[in-house]
Amino acid sequence: MVKALVKYVRNYRSRHANNLNVIIHIIGISECIFGLMQLLMGRWKWGLFNIFMGFFLQWIGHTYIEKNEMGEIAGIKKMISKFRDI
């Protein structure tokens, strides 16, 4: 379990090496969580808007600062490639 955690942290730090990107992620993830809370309270428009903006900020951080893919996009591509192999 410790090895898996160390591997995860090393991978995360390699994909988030720039401190500006980390700050953008803190803001973006917080906005996504806030959006989820709004969805739970029935505020659909604002909830979806905040989730979109949170992911958008993280996308900017990866695309223009780190110059790599977001983890969600990389994970989706990996999952699709597994289904293609079947």
N, CA, C and O atoms as CSV, one atom per row, in Angstrom:
chain,resi,resn,atom,element,x,y,z
A,1,MET,N,N,0.823,-1.199,0.000
A,1,MET,CA,C,0.000,0.000,0.000
A,1,MET,C,C,0.864,1.258,0.000
A,1,MET,O,O,0.554,2.222,-0.701
A,2,VAL,N,N,1.940,1.258,0.777
A,2,VAL,CA,C,2.824,2.417,0.838
A,2,VAL,C,C,3.502,2.636,-0.510
A,2,VAL,O,O,3.658,3.775,-0.949
A,3,LYS,N,N,3.905,1.546,-1.169
A,3,LYS,CA,C,4.538,1.661,-2.475
A,3,LYS,C,C,3.585,2.281,-3.496
A,3,LYS,O,O,3.987,3.106,-4.316
A,4,ALA,N,N,2.331,1.875,-3.433
A,4,ALA,CA,C,1.335,2.429,-4.356
A,4,ALA,C,C,1.140,3.922,-4.105
A,4,ALA,O,O,1.009,4.697,-5.052
A,5,LEU,N,N,1.120,4.324,-2.847
A,5,LEU,CA,C,0.954,5.739,-2.513
A,5,LEU,C,C,2.160,6.548,-2.977
A,5,LEU,O,O,2.004,7.637,-3.529
A,6,VAL,N,N,3.351,6.023,-2.756
A,6,VAL,CA,C,4.574,6.703,-3.198
A,6,VAL,C,C,4.568,6.843,-4.715
A,6,VAL,O,O,4.930,7.894,-5.244
A,7,LYS,N,N,4.160,5.791,-5.414
A,7,LYS,CA,C,4.084,5.830,-6.877
A,7,LYS,C,C,3.079,6.885,-7.334
A,7,LYS,O,O,3.347,7.628,-8.278
A,8,TYR,N,N,1.927,6.952,-6.671
A,8,TYR,CA,C,0.895,7.932,-7.019
A,8,TYR,C,C,1.411,9.358,-6.822
A,8,TYR,O,O,1.225,10.214,-7.687
A,9,VAL,N,N,2.061,9.611,-5.679
A,9,VAL,CA,C,2.555,10.957,-5.381
A,9,VAL,C,C,3.641,11.358,-6.370
A,9,VAL,O,O,3.665,12.501,-6.826
A,10,ARG,N,N,4.534,10.444,-6.706
A,10,ARG,CA,C,5.583,10.752,-7.689
A,10,ARG,C,C,4.971,11.068,-9.050
A,10,ARG,O,O,5.395,12.011,-9.717
A,11,ASN,N,N,3.981,10.288,-9.460
A,11,ASN,CA,C,3.318,10.538,-10.731
A,11,ASN,C,C,2.609,11.888,-10.709
A,11,ASN,O,O,2.691,12.656,-11.667
A,12,TYR,N,N,1.910,12.172,-9.604
A,12,TYR,CA,C,1.195,13.440,-9.480
A,12,TYR,C,C,2.166,14.611,-9.560
A,12,TYR,O,O,1.920,15.571,-10.290
A,13,ARG,N,N,3.271,14.541,-8.812
A,13,ARG,CA,C,4.239,15.635,-8.813
A,13,ARG,C,C,4.901,15.806,-10.178
A,13,ARG,O,O,5.228,16.927,-10.568
A,14,SER,N,N,5.103,14.710,-10.908
A,14,SER,CA,C,5.712,14.843,-12.234
A,14,SER,C,C,4.758,15.527,-13.204
A,14,SER,O,O,5.200,16.222,-14.118
A,15,ARG,N,N,3.441,15.336,-13.015
A,15,ARG,CA,C,2.451,15.951,-13.900
A,15,ARG,C,C,2.031,17.338,-13.414
A,15,ARG,O,O,1.351,18.066,-14.136
A,16,HIS,N,N,2.427,17.704,-12.205
A,16,HIS,CA,C,2.081,18.997,-11.610
A,16,HIS,C,C,3.347,19.620,-11.023
A,16,HIS,O,O,3.384,19.952,-9.838
A,17,ALA,N,N,4.369,19.776,-11.839
A,17,ALA,CA,C,5.667,20.262,-11.371
A,17,ALA,C,C,5.696,21.784,-11.193
A,17,ALA,O,O,6.463,22.298,-10.379
A,18,ASN,N,N,4.873,22.495,-11.943
A,18,ASN,CA,C,4.862,23.947,-11.888
A,18,ASN,C,C,3.931,24.418,-10.768
A,18,ASN,O,O,2.770,24.015,-10.707
A,19,ASN,N,N,4.443,25.264,-9.894
A,19,ASN,CA,C,3.646,25.722,-8.752
A,19,ASN,C,C,2.416,26.513,-9.171
A,19,ASN,O,O,1.394,26.461,-8.487
A,20,LEU,N,N,2.490,27.244,-10.281
A,20,LEU,CA,C,1.309,27.959,-10.769
A,20,LEU,C,C,0.207,26.970,-11.130
A,20,LEU,O,O,-0.966,27.226,-10.859
A,21,ASN,N,N,0.568,25.856,-11.732
A,21,ASN,CA,C,-0.414,24.826,-12.067
A,21,ASN,C,C,-1.035,24.242,-10.799
A,21,ASN,O,O,-2.233,23.959,-10.774
A,22,VAL,N,N,-0.253,24.063,-9.772
A,22,VAL,CA,C,-0.781,23.547,-8.502
A,22,VAL,C,C,-1.799,24.528,-7.918
A,22,VAL,O,O,-2.853,24.117,-7.432
A,23,ILE,N,N,-1.488,25.815,-7.966
A,23,ILE,CA,C,-2.421,26.829,-7.467
A,23,ILE,C,C,-3.703,26.823,-8.286
A,23,ILE,O,O,-4.800,26.895,-7.732
A,24,ILE,N,N,-3.565,26.739,-9.606
A,24,ILE,CA,C,-4.744,26.668,-10.480
A,24,ILE,C,C,-5.577,25.433,-10.144
A,24,ILE,O,O,-6.806,25.496,-10.149
A,25,HIS,N,N,-4.922,24.316,-9.855
A,25,HIS,CA,C,-5.637,23.098,-9.491
A,25,HIS,C,C,-6.378,23.250,-8.161
A,25,HIS,O,O,-7.507,22.780,-8.024
A,26,ILE,N,N,-5.757,23.893,-7.197
A,26,ILE,CA,C,-6.426,24.105,-5.911
A,26,ILE,C,C,-7.712,24.898,-6.129
A,26,ILE,O,O,-8.753,24.564,-5.562
A,27,ILE,N,N,-7.642,25.934,-6.941
A,27,ILE,CA,C,-8.831,26.737,-7.239
A,27,ILE,C,C,-9.850,25.918,-8.029
A,27,ILE,O,O,-11.037,25.914,-7.704
A,28,GLY,N,N,-9.373,25.219,-9.078
A,28,GLY,CA,C,-10.275,24.446,-9.938
A,28,GLY,C,C,-10.967,23.303,-9.211
A,28,GLY,O,O,-12.164,23.085,-9.394
A,29,ILE,N,N,-10.230,22.578,-8.395
A,29,ILE,CA,C,-10.824,21.463,-7.648
A,29,ILE,C,C,-11.821,21.993,-6.628
A,29,ILE,O,O,-12.885,21.406,-6.430
A,30,SER,N,N,-11.476,23.110,-5.977
A,30,SER,CA,C,-12.416,23.710,-5.027
A,30,SER,C,C,-13.695,24.139,-5.727
A,30,SER,O,O,-14.792,23.974,-5.192
A,31,GLU,N,N,-13.551,24.684,-6.915
A,31,GLU,CA,C,-14.734,25.103,-7.670
A,31,GLU,C,C,-15.582,23.907,-8.071
A,31,GLU,O,O,-16.810,23.994,-8.051
A,32,CYS,N,N,-14.961,22.798,-8.432
A,32,CYS,CA,C,-15.709,21.576,-8.758
A,32,CYS,C,C,-16.477,21.066,-7.545
A,32,CYS,O,O,-17.641,20.685,-7.662
A,33,ILE,N,N,-15.836,21.057,-6.390
A,33,ILE,CA,C,-16.505,20.605,-5.161
A,33,ILE,C,C,-17.671,21.532,-4.832
A,33,ILE,O,O,-18.747,21.069,-4.456
A,34,PHE,N,N,-17.459,22.834,-4.972
A,34,PHE,CA,C,-18.530,23.809,-4.750
A,34,PHE,C,C,-19.681,23.560,-5.726
A,34,PHE,O,O,-20.850,23.643,-5.349
A,35,GLY,N,N,-19.344,23.252,-6.991
A,35,GLY,CA,C,-20.367,22.948,-7.975
A,35,GLY,C,C,-21.165,21.712,-7.619
A,35,GLY,O,O,-22.381,21.685,-7.807
A,36,LEU,N,N,-20.497,20.685,-7.107
A,36,LEU,CA,C,-21.204,19.478,-6.678
A,36,LEU,C,C,-22.154,19.776,-5.523
A,36,LEU,O,O,-23.261,19.241,-5.467
A,37,MET,N,N,-21.718,20.627,-4.608
A,37,MET,CA,C,-22.594,21.012,-3.499
A,37,MET,C,C,-23.815,21.766,-4.027
A,37,MET,O,O,-24.928,21.567,-3.540
A,38,GLN,N,N,-23.610,22.617,-5.007
A,38,GLN,CA,C,-24.732,23.343,-5.592
A,38,GLN,C,C,-25.700,22.387,-6.290
A,38,GLN,O,O,-26.916,22.567,-6.217
A,39,LEU,N,N,-25.160,21.376,-6.962
A,39,LEU,CA,C,-26.038,20.381,-7.602
A,39,LEU,C,C,-26.893,19.676,-6.556
A,39,LEU,O,O,-28.085,19.451,-6.767
A,40,LEU,N,N,-26.281,19.332,-5.432
A,40,LEU,CA,C,-27.020,18.655,-4.368
A,40,LEU,C,C,-28.111,19.542,-3.767
A,40,LEU,O,O,-29.106,19.043,-3.243
A,41,MET,N,N,-27.917,20.856,-3.846
A,41,MET,CA,C,-28.916,21.789,-3.329
A,41,MET,C,C,-29.957,22.153,-4.386
A,41,MET,O,O,-30.852,22.959,-4.131
A,42,GLY,N,N,-29.836,21.558,-5.573
A,42,GLY,CA,C,-30.822,21.802,-6.621
A,42,GLY,C,C,-30.525,22.994,-7.504
A,42,GLY,O,O,-31.364,23.375,-8.320
A,43,ARG,N,N,-29.379,23.581,-7.366
A,43,ARG,CA,C,-29.000,24.722,-8.208
A,43,ARG,C,C,-28.230,24.203,-9.421
A,43,ARG,O,O,-27.006,24.323,-9.491
A,44,TRP,N,N,-28.952,23.631,-10.360
A,44,TRP,CA,C,-28.355,22.917,-11.488
A,44,TRP,C,C,-27.494,23.802,-12.370
A,44,TRP,O,O,-26.371,23.430,-12.711
A,45,LYS,N,N,-28.001,24.962,-12.743
A,45,LYS,CA,C,-27.249,25.822,-13.668
A,45,LYS,C,C,-25.919,26.259,-13.067
A,45,LYS,O,O,-24.879,26.149,-13.717
A,46,TRP,N,N,-25.946,26.756,-11.827
A,46,TRP,CA,C,-24.718,27.205,-11.192
A,46,TRP,C,C,-23.793,26.035,-10.862
A,46,TRP,O,O,-22.572,26.160,-10.955
A,47,GLY,N,N,-24.365,24.918,-10.483
A,47,GLY,CA,C,-23.562,23.746,-10.185
A,47,GLY,C,C,-22.792,23.266,-11.400
A,47,GLY,O,O,-21.587,23.025,-11.330
A,48,LEU,N,N,-23.495,23.129,-12.516
A,48,LEU,CA,C,-22.837,22.694,-13.755
A,48,LEU,C,C,-21.826,23.727,-14.241
A,48,LEU,O,O,-20.749,23.376,-14.724
A,49,PHE,N,N,-22.181,24.993,-14.110
A,49,PHE,CA,C,-21.263,26.060,-14.507
A,49,PHE,C,C,-19.968,25.981,-13.700
A,49,PHE,O,O,-18.882,26.054,-14.274
A,50,ASN,N,N,-20.067,25.833,-12.383
A,50,ASN,CA,C,-18.866,25.781,-11.547
A,50,ASN,C,C,-18.046,24.528,-11.799
A,50,ASN,O,O,-16.817,24.586,-11.776
A,51,ILE,N,N,-18.691,23.405,-12.039
A,51,ILE,CA,C,-17.948,22.186,-12.372
A,51,ILE,C,C,-17.199,22.378,-13.689
A,51,ILE,O,O,-16.026,22.021,-13.805
A,52,PHE,N,N,-17.889,22.944,-14.680
A,52,PHE,CA,C,-17.244,23.203,-15.969
A,52,PHE,C,C,-16.048,24.140,-15.798
A,52,PHE,O,O,-14.969,23.875,-16.329
A,53,MET,N,N,-16.238,25.231,-15.060
A,53,MET,CA,C,-15.152,26.193,-14.876
A,53,MET,C,C,-13.980,25.588,-14.096
A,53,MET,O,O,-12.821,25.891,-14.379
A,54,GLY,N,N,-14.280,24.744,-13.128
A,54,GLY,CA,C,-13.213,24.089,-12.382
A,54,GLY,C,C,-12.369,23.188,-13.263
A,54,GLY,O,O,-11.141,23.209,-13.189
A,55,PHE,N,N,-13.035,22.389,-14.105
A,55,PHE,CA,C,-12.295,21.543,-15.035
A,55,PHE,C,C,-11.568,22.389,-16.079
A,55,PHE,O,O,-10.459,22.049,-16.493
A,56,PHE,N,N,-12.186,23.482,-16.501
A,56,PHE,CA,C,-11.565,24.370,-17.482
A,56,PHE,C,C,-10.255,24.949,-16.940
A,56,PHE,O,O,-9.255,25.004,-17.657
A,57,LEU,N,N,-10.262,25.378,-15.683
A,57,LEU,CA,C,-9.035,25.893,-15.081
A,57,LEU,C,C,-7.939,24.825,-15.056
A,57,LEU,O,O,-6.779,25.107,-15.353
A,58,GLN,N,N,-8.319,23.606,-14.701
A,58,GLN,CA,C,-7.332,22.530,-14.655
A,58,GLN,C,C,-6.814,22.204,-16.055
A,58,GLN,O,O,-5.636,21.893,-16.235
A,59,TRP,N,N,-7.703,22.277,-17.040
A,59,TRP,CA,C,-7.300,22.039,-18.431
A,59,TRP,C,C,-6.282,23.096,-18.865
A,59,TRP,O,O,-5.287,22.776,-19.516
A,60,ILE,N,N,-6.538,24.360,-18.501
A,60,ILE,CA,C,-5.595,25.432,-18.834
A,60,ILE,C,C,-4.235,25.134,-18.211
A,60,ILE,O,O,-3.200,25.291,-18.860
A,61,GLY,N,N,-4.240,24.704,-16.949
A,61,GLY,CA,C,-2.982,24.399,-16.271
A,61,GLY,C,C,-2.192,23.303,-16.962
A,61,GLY,O,O,-0.971,23.394,-17.096
A,62,HIS,N,N,-2.893,22.270,-17.399
A,62,HIS,CA,C,-2.182,21.175,-18.067
A,62,HIS,C,C,-1.795,21.529,-19.496
A,62,HIS,O,O,-0.691,21.208,-19.935
A,63,THR,N,N,-2.678,22.178,-20.217
A,63,THR,CA,C,-2.437,22.443,-21.631
A,63,THR,C,C,-1.388,23.521,-21.840
A,63,THR,O,O,-0.496,23.359,-22.673
A,64,TYR,N,N,-1.478,24.615,-21.102
A,64,TYR,CA,C,-0.613,25.760,-21.366
A,64,TYR,C,C,0.556,25.913,-20.400
A,64,TYR,O,O,1.547,26.558,-20.742
A,65,ILE,N,N,0.467,25.343,-19.215
A,65,ILE,CA,C,1.567,25.489,-18.260
A,65,ILE,C,C,2.429,24.232,-18.234
A,65,ILE,O,O,3.640,24.304,-18.443
A,66,GLU,N,N,1.805,23.075,-17.977
A,66,GLU,CA,C,2.561,21.818,-17.894
A,66,GLU,C,C,2.794,21.180,-19.265
A,66,GLU,O,O,3.743,20.419,-19.452
A,67,LYS,N,N,1.931,21.495,-20.204
A,67,LYS,CA,C,1.992,20.918,-21.551
A,67,LYS,C,C,1.859,19.397,-21.522
A,67,LYS,O,O,2.615,18.682,-22.179
A,68,ASN,N,N,0.873,18.910,-20.739
A,68,ASN,CA,C,0.545,17.491,-20.705
A,68,ASN,C,C,-0.966,17.337,-20.600
A,68,ASN,O,O,-1.683,18.332,-20.498
A,69,GLU,N,N,-1.450,16.117,-20.622
A,69,GLU,CA,C,-2.892,15.876,-20.573
A,69,GLU,C,C,-3.401,15.846,-19.138
A,69,GLU,O,O,-2.674,15.499,-18.208
A,70,MET,N,N,-4.657,16.214,-18.985
A,70,MET,CA,C,-5.310,16.051,-17.685
A,70,MET,C,C,-5.415,14.566,-17.390
A,70,MET,O,O,-5.534,13.758,-18.311
A,71,GLY,N,N,-5.372,14.200,-16.128
A,71,GLY,CA,C,-5.462,12.799,-15.732
A,71,GLY,C,C,-6.753,12.149,-16.188
A,71,GLY,O,O,-6.758,10.977,-16.565
A,72,GLU,N,N,-7.864,12.905,-16.159
A,72,GLU,CA,C,-9.147,12.333,-16.584
A,72,GLU,C,C,-9.124,11.983,-18.065
A,72,GLU,O,O,-9.622,10.929,-18.460
A,73,ILE,N,N,-8.556,12.848,-18.880
A,73,ILE,CA,C,-8.491,12.592,-20.321
A,73,ILE,C,C,-7.572,11.413,-20.604
A,73,ILE,O,O,-7.898,10.554,-21.423
A,74,ALA,N,N,-6.427,11.367,-19.935
A,74,ALA,CA,C,-5.504,10.244,-20.116
A,74,ALA,C,C,-6.164,8.939,-19.683
A,74,ALA,O,O,-5.998,7.911,-20.340
A,75,GLY,N,N,-6.915,8.974,-18.573
A,75,GLY,CA,C,-7.611,7.771,-18.096
A,75,GLY,C,C,-8.684,7.299,-19.066
A,75,GLY,O,O,-8.835,6.100,-19.301
A,76,ILE,N,N,-9.426,8.244,-19.626
A,76,ILE,CA,C,-10.470,7.886,-20.603
A,76,ILE,C,C,-9.837,7.275,-21.842
A,76,ILE,O,O,-10.333,6.273,-22.356
A,77,LYS,N,N,-8.752,7.862,-22.331
A,77,LYS,CA,C,-8.055,7.306,-23.502
A,77,LYS,C,C,-7.545,5.894,-23.217
A,77,LYS,O,O,-7.620,5.014,-24.074
A,78,LYS,N,N,-7.031,5.688,-22.013
A,78,LYS,CA,C,-6.519,4.366,-21.636
A,78,LYS,C,C,-7.657,3.355,-21.595
A,78,LYS,O,O,-7.506,2.224,-22.056
A,79,MET,N,N,-8.803,3.765,-21.038
A,79,MET,CA,C,-9.954,2.870,-20.963
A,79,MET,C,C,-10.481,2.528,-22.362
A,79,MET,O,O,-10.822,1.375,-22.625
A,80,ILE,N,N,-10.549,3.507,-23.249
A,80,ILE,CA,C,-11.006,3.273,-24.611
A,80,ILE,C,C,-10.067,2.325,-25.337
A,80,ILE,O,O,-10.518,1.448,-26.073
A,81,SER,N,N,-8.768,2.492,-25.139
A,81,SER,CA,C,-7.805,1.610,-25.807
A,81,SER,C,C,-7.947,0.175,-25.327
A,81,SER,O,O,-7.719,-0.752,-26.103
A,82,LYS,N,N,-8.318,-0.033,-24.069
A,82,LYS,CA,C,-8.523,-1.393,-23.563
A,82,LYS,C,C,-9.731,-2.030,-24.238
A,82,LYS,O,O,-9.703,-3.215,-24.570
A,83,PHE,N,N,-10.801,-1.245,-24.444
A,83,PHE,CA,C,-11.983,-1.783,-25.108
A,83,PHE,C,C,-11.722,-2.086,-26.578
A,83,PHE,O,O,-12.318,-3.007,-27.136
A,84,ARG,N,N,-10.844,-1.326,-27.203
A,84,ARG,CA,C,-10.510,-1.579,-28.611
A,84,ARG,C,C,-9.754,-2.891,-28.773
A,84,ARG,O,O,-9.845,-3.546,-29.812
A,85,ASP,N,N,-9.005,-3.272,-27.734
A,85,ASP,CA,C,-8.230,-4.510,-27.792
A,85,ASP,C,C,-9.098,-5.749,-27.667
A,85,ASP,O,O,-8.654,-6.848,-27.996
A,86,ILE,N,N,-10.333,-5.590,-27.195
A,86,ILE,CA,C,-11.214,-6.744,-26.984
A,86,ILE,C,C,-11.725,-7.264,-28.304
A,86,ILE,O,O,-12.483,-8.234,-28.334
